[in-house]
Amino acid sequence: MSWLTGIARPEIQALRPYEHAGWEPGLVRLHANELPWRNDTDQSVEGLNRYPEPHPFALANRLGELYGLPGEWVLATRGGDEAIDLLARAWCSEGRHDVIITPPTFGMYAVCARVQGAGVVTVPLVRERGYGFDPQALRAALGPRVKLVYLCSPNNPTGNSMDRASVLALARELEGRALLVVDEAYVEFSTQPSLVPELASHPSLVLLRTLSKAHALAGARCGALLAQPEVVALLRKVIQPYAVTQLTIEAVFAALAPAPLARSHERIASVLAERPRLAAALAALPGVARVWPSDANFLLVEFVDAGNALSRSHAAGLLVRDFRAAPTLGQALRITIGTREQNDRLLESLA
């Protein structure tokens, strides 16, 4: 056992995982108390009367192909949220351990830590640095209780990517102490490449990916945790068997076939083409105070009166995200880049 699992909760290290029914799909199944007939409404390929693969190794292998990793480096999860929850449960004990978050950022890092009873240490992003993180402040916050450090790159809701060299330097500094979890949910829209090639040489690094954004599968709920095989194996002891549904598995395999995958790449290119157009048009509006540079499929926009902008967009049948309650984002709204028609309708409502 290396330090990677040695710093996890002792109860999880010693945990004997649930023994699920055997997985031999070529045999007639009389061992899992399933009904032998399909429901009349079942349109799936394999049949929803049968449990899916308990730990979907075939799906992990396919996701590994997508991200350029062997399957044993991949844990398929119900969206990125489940991966965040699993990390907190496996590495944080109630009242004994902390996680570090860098607000303003994705809220689930803190929620999952608090559900587990872990402390949450905040090291705010620096507005004057374009919402980059402060390496010195992070180092100062790295007490012995810290087990997980979260960075989101590109960051939600600010849209900026974190400095690659600084992230890797932090990963090296955390070796033997804690895991650095980098959420790459929006990396397909970024000018920076993924950190996947750095996983082998930076054992403290854990990456979160999702099919919700770039692959248009938010409703399917499929994410991936990418890490050293030892980390993945430990989390497989914690994740529920049959967590990823058969419908999700089939949807992912269909979406990652060559033709749909090529179509996804075309749509990503469309978003990247619309992003500067929408940003420039918003910046020209008199009620807009600032449009922050974005490496994601959304824009963080500060308004003179965000409440008025929110009401105007809503009256036009458009929902945008209100971030006025977030630290340093007092008049900010987050706007997802839609189709050209949707973006034009938004601009008309705000004009």
N, C-alpha and C positions, 0 to 999 in steps of 0.2 A: 504494500500500500504506500503510495507516494503522499506528499503533503497535500495534494489536491483533494483527496478524500479524507486525509487525516485531519483537516480542519473542519470537516463536516460534523454534524451532530453525531455523537457516539451512538445514539439510539438508531440512527439511520444506517450507520456503518454496520451495526449488528443485526439490522432488520432482515428477517426472512420474508421475501416477497410472497404475495398471494399466489397460490398454486392454481392456475386457471386450467380449464379443460384443454386437453391436447389439441394441437393444430396439425391435422393431416387432411387437407381438403380433398384428397383423392379417394377417401373412404366414406362410406355411408355413416352419417353422424347419429349415433344412438347413445351419446355419452354426455350431452350438454343440456338436456331437458328442453330442447327446441321443438316447435311444432313442425312436422314434416311437410306441410303445405305452405305455399306462399299466401299472403293476404291478397284478396282480389284486386286491390289498388296498387300492388307492388310492381313498379316498372324498372326496378334495378336489374343489373346484369347478374349478380350472384345470388340475389334473393335476400330480403330483409328478415325472413324467418330464421336465418342463421346468424350467429354472432360473427362479427368481422375478425380478422387476425388480431389476437390479443395485444400484441405489440407489433405494429405494422412494419415489419422489416422490409417488405417489398416497397412500401411507400418511402421508408427511410432511404433505401437504395436509390429510388427515383429522385428524391429530393437531393441526395448526394450528387447524382449526375448533374442536376440543375446547378448546384452551387460549387461543383468541382471538388468533392470530397468523397472518401469511402463511406459506405453506409453506417459503419460503426462510430463515425464522428457525428451522426445526426440523430436527434430525437424528434419525432413528429409529435406535435402538440395541437391542442384545440386553440389555435391562434397564438399570438405572442403572449397573451395574458396568462395562459396556463403555464408557460415556461417561467414567467416571472414568479408565479405562485409556487411552483415546484422548487425553484432556487431558494426562496425564503424558507420553505418547510424543511429542506434538506440541510441548509447551512446555518440557520439561525435558531437559537433556543430562546424561549420566552424569558425576557428580563436579563439575558446574559450577553446578547449580541446586537450589533448595530448594522445598518446599511447606510451608505452615503448616496444622496441624490443631489442633483444640480438644478434647482429651479431657476426659471420656469421650464418645466419639462413634463413628460408624460406622467399622469397622476397615479398609474397602477403600481409603480415601484414602491411608493410610500404606502399605498393601501394594502398591498400584499404583506409588506413588512409589519404593519400595525396589526393586521389580522393574526399574524404569527406571534405577536407580542414582542417583536424586535424594536429597538430604538431606531429613530430616523434622524440622521445628521444631515443638515442642509449646508451646502457650499454653493451659494448662488453663482449663476453664470454672470459674466461681466458685460453689462450693456455697452460700455465704452469700447469693448473689444469685439463688437458685433455678436454678443452673447456667446463668446468663447469661454471655456472653463479656465480657472486659475490654478495651474499646477501647484504653486506654492501653498495656496489655501487648502487644496486637497491634501497635500502632504501633512500640513499642520493638523488636519482633522483625522488622520489615520491612527486612531488609538487602537489598543489591543483588542477591543470588542468588535471592531469592524470586520465583517466577513464578506460583504458584497459592496462593490462600488458601481453605480449605474451611470453610464453616459449614453445619450441618444444622439446618433449622428447619421443623417441630418436630424437635427433636434426638432421635436414637436413641443411647442407650437412656433418656435422662432424660425425654423427652416434652414438654419446654417449647419454646415458640416464642421466637425471638430478637427483641429490640427492633427494630422496623422502622426507626425513625429512625436508630439506631446502625448498622444494616446499610447503609443508603443513604449515610450519611456516610462509612463505610469504603469503599464502592464509588467514591465521588467521589475519595477520597484515593488510591486505587490507580490512577486513570487515568494512562496513560502508563507504568506500572510493572509491573502484574501483573493477573491475572484474579481476581475474587471469585466463587467457585463456591458457590452456595447450593443445597443438596439439599432439595427440597420433596417428597420421597417421600410424606410424610404430610399434606400441606397440606389435602387434602380433608376431614380430620377436625378442622382447626384453626379457632379463632375468628378468626384473622387471615387476611385474603385473601392470595392469591398475589402475588408481586412481578412477575408478568408485565407489568402496565401500566408498570413502571419500566424495562423493558429498553431502550426507545428513547432515554431520556434518561440512562441510565447505561451507557455502552458497555463498561465493565469487567465488568459483571454477566453471569454465566452461570447458568442455572437447570437443575436436573435434575428430571425428572418421571418417573413410572412408572405403568403400568397394573397392577402386581402387587398393590397394596394395595386401593385403593378400588374397582377394577373387577374384582377377583377373577380376574386373569390371571397370577398368579405363575408358573405352569407354561408359559405361552406365551412368556415372556421378551421383553417389549417395553417399552422406555423411550424417553424423548425428552430430548435436549439442546436447550435453548432459548437462543438468543444472537443477537447481531448477525449478519447474513448473511455477513459476511467470516469470522467465526469458524467458522460452519457449513461454508462452502465449503472452508476449509483442512482441517477434519476429514474431509470427504468424500474428500480425497486419501489419508487414512491408514486409514480404515475398510475392511475387506475388502469386495469386491463380493459380492453375494448373502448378506450377513451375516444379514439378517432372512428367515426361511424363509417359504415359501408358506403353510404351515399357520398360522404366526403372523399373517401379513398377513390371511388370511381370518378367523381368530378375532377379530382386532381390529375389522375392519369389521363383523362380526356383532355383537360386543359393544357397539359404538357406534351401532348402529341405535336409533331412538327408544324402542322398548319396553324392550330390555335396559338402555339408559342410564337410563331412569326407574326401573327396578328397582334398579340400582346406587345411585341416590340414596336410595331407600327403605331399603336396607340400611345405607348410611352413617348415616342417621337412627337406625336401630336401634342401631348401635354407640354413637352419641352419647347415646342414652337409657340404655344399659346402663353406660356409663362412670362416671357419678356414683354409680349404685346399687352397682356392684361396688367402687368406691373407698371408699364409706362402710361397706359391709359388711366389707371387709378391715380398715379402720382400727379397727373395733370388736373385732377378734379380739385376745386377750391376747398372742399371739406376734408381733404386728406392731408394729414400732417407728415406722414412718412410711410413709405413702403419698404420693408426690410428685404434685403437680398435673400433669395431662396434657392436651396438645392433640393427641394422636395416638390410634391405636387400640390402645394398650397402656398399662400402668401400671408404673411403677418402684416396687417395694415393698421396704422395708428390714425385716428380721426380727430378732428377738432371736437366733434360731438358723436361719440360712438353709439350712444343710445338712439340718436336720430338716424344714423346710418343703418342700424339694426332694424328700426321700424320701417324705413323705406324699402330695404331689401325684402323684408317679410311681406309687405304690402304687394310686392311684385311676385310673390309666390316662391321666394328663395330663402333658404335657411343658411345662415353663416354662424360661425361659432364665436360666442361672447367670451373674451378673456380678460375683461376688466377687473376681475377679482384676483388675477394672478399677480405675483410680485413683479413690479416694474412695468406692468402692461396696463396701466390705468385706462387708456382710451383705445385699446387694441381689439381688433376682430381678426379671426383666422378665416381665410376664404379659400376653399378648395377650388382648384382650377377645373372648370367643367368643359362642356362643349363650347364651340365658338358662339353658338346662339345663346347658351346660358350665360356666358361671360358678357355678351353684349347686353342682355337683359339686365344683368346686375349693374353694368355701367350706366344704363339709361335710368335705372331706379335711383342711383346715387347722384346722378347729374340733376 
